[in-house]
Each structure stands twice: as C-alpha cells, then as structure tokens.
Amino acid sequence: MSNSPTAPARWTPEQAHTWFKAQPRSLGANFVPASAINQLAMWQADSFDAERIDLELGWAAGLGMNTMRVFLHDLLWAQDAEGFKGRIGQYLDIADRHGVKTMFVLFDSCWDPHPKLGPQREPIPGVHNSGWVQSPSATQLADRSTWPALRAYVEDIVKTYGQDPRVTYWDVWNEPDNQGGGMGYYLPREAKDKIALVAELIPQVFDWARAQRPSQPLTSGVWLGDDWSPESKDLNAVQQAQLAGSDVVSFHDYSWPEKLEARIKQLQAYGRPLICTEYMARSLGSTFDVALPIAWREDVGMLNWGFVDGKSQTKMPWDSWKKPYTIDPPLVWFHDVLHTDGTPYRAREAELLRHYGALKR
C-alpha cells in the first residue's frame, strides 16, 4: 500500500509490539446499548441514551471487561459534526469512569446498504440484527465524488480523538469485503462492483487516518476465507489492503477452537500483535469456554459480538433471516452475554470473563 505524501509509514512490528505490551490485554465486547437498533440510533441526539450506556458499561466493568468496540457513522458527522463529536465525548467520559477503553470503527460494510438519518425502524420480530446499517452507503461508495466528504469525516474524527488515552484502537473498516448480509437479503441492493470499489477506497482510508498521526494503532479485521497466511494465494485485494495497512492485525472468528488456533498461527506469521474483534457464536462452536484459554495462551485480545440482549436481537442466529424465531426462541443464544436487566445468560460465562479480566500479562 502506498502512503499519501502527508501520511507517515505504518508502525513497524517493533513499535506495534511495544505499544501492545504496554496495554492491558483487551477483553470486552462489541457494544451498542440495548435501547438502540443500530449505530444511528445509538448516536443521534434524539435517541442517545447516556443513562442506559452508563448502566451497561457498569455491567461490563463488573464482568472484567476493559475494552468496547463501538461503531460510528459518517452520516452522523455530515449531519452535525460538532454535536456528534460532543456525544462521542460524553460516551468516552462514561466509559472512562468505568475503566473501559474504546475501539472506534469508522466504516462498516455489513447489513443494510442504504442508511437513513432520523428515527430508525423497529426490529423485525425474531430476526438477527434486522436494523444494522452500512457506512458508507452503497450510493456513496459507488459515487467517487462523495469520497472527499468521507475523507473529511475520517480526518476530523481521528484528529479530534487521535491523542485521547481513552481510545485504544482505530478499526478503519469492519468486514469491508462483506456483501449480501442477511443471508443474501441485501445483495441486490449493494453497490455494483462493491468489492473493487472498497479495494480502491480502503487504502486511502488508512492513509487519511494515519495522516492525523494518532497515538493509537490502526487496524481492519480479516474474516473471509480459510488461509490468511502471508504466502496464501487466496487473499483478495481487500484483505491484502487490510493486512498491509494494519499496525496491529485483527480478525474475526466464529468457528470451532481448532479453527481459531489455526487462524492465530497463520496471522502470527505477520509478526504483529493480534486482536480478535469478533467471536462467540455458541451454536457454531465459538464459546468463551474454549476461545479464551487459547487467546490468553497466545496473547491475543478478545472482543465478542454482542453484549446486552436488546433491539439488535443478536441472540438470534444468522439463519433467522430465512426462518425468524417468532414462536420459539433459539435453543441456545447465538451472541450476547447479559439479559436486558443485566442478569448473565450463563453464570459460568460471567465467572470466566471475570477470571480472564483479572489476569495480568
């Protein structure tokens, strides 16, 4: 990946390891409060729920969690940059009071490719993540004349919080090569040539963020395919850009423990610290019981998908897009850790999180 004239080089492996070793090992979750169906509902002025955020981050701290991965959205910045940044500051104040650091996600290629500001729709009964939205939209992605506005968003957000000790990572783009989320439901509405467009844009996003010289590392997590090793012939152009641009290598894994171990070994070959920014899908074999011992042995940070059961409905499995769970609940919860009232789904999971959260390097 070439750097723009104003962007410094990415961190060396030595710089990345020095930074990583100085931090507590990340343990936490992907966070949206139970009262919000998506990123827009979480952050818009009319629905920003500071009280609920405070309650839930208190629960997170009580479970030994020290990091939350939190999604932003470019439309929020375009609508009211100063108001949006003010609410980000409020969030960081709340999280800091609970001893919780934040990984911010700037862009996201998952689920609805046509986000709209304003009141968000109610959840579809029994369906996993039925209101989550992409950033940028399919329309923006397909129209290069909108990209300067995306650049301004990235530059302003990273410049504003790039030296903030409450922020621990910048995830520049979540699953950038994802398309057709919702078991293919959204595929007909995606931008034409989405993957090629993203492959063109994501190196620029790394450069825009890096040019602000943040004190935190940049990353974007690989998730698709089976072979992520440096010698792999299967890495697509987006994955190559992700791995070339990341200071700290991140990844997603929702599979059996042997697959998690294999992926960690593949990625260790890049010589950089590792953090798993999504895992834990109980019915697929990814559980706290098996994943956390592996991760701690290999010094990998771990952030599971889903925290409190709420409007995102991610206790429902992905296949709920084809067969909604409207009569009977799933046999086991797919994601999520706590009931809406803060009670653990499984007491043993809460014990495990507290155990690993208390361990030192």
Protein Blocks (a to p, Z undefined) as FASTA:
>chain_A
ZZdfklccdddfklmmmmmmmpccddddddddfkbgbfklmmmmklocfklmmmmmmmmm
mnopabdcddddfklmmmommlmmmmmmmmmmmmmmnopacdddfbdcehjfbdcedjdd
dddehiahklbccdddfklmmmmklmmmmmmmmmmmmmmmmmgckbmbdcfbghklgghi
hhhmlmmmpcehklmmmmmmmmmmmmmmmmnopabdcddddfedjblcfklckbcfklmm
mmmmpmbacdddfbdfklmmmmmmmmmmnopacddfbghifknopafklmmmmmmmnopa
cddehjbdcfkopmbcfklmmmccfkbccfbafehjbdfkopafblklmmmmmmmmmpcZ
Z
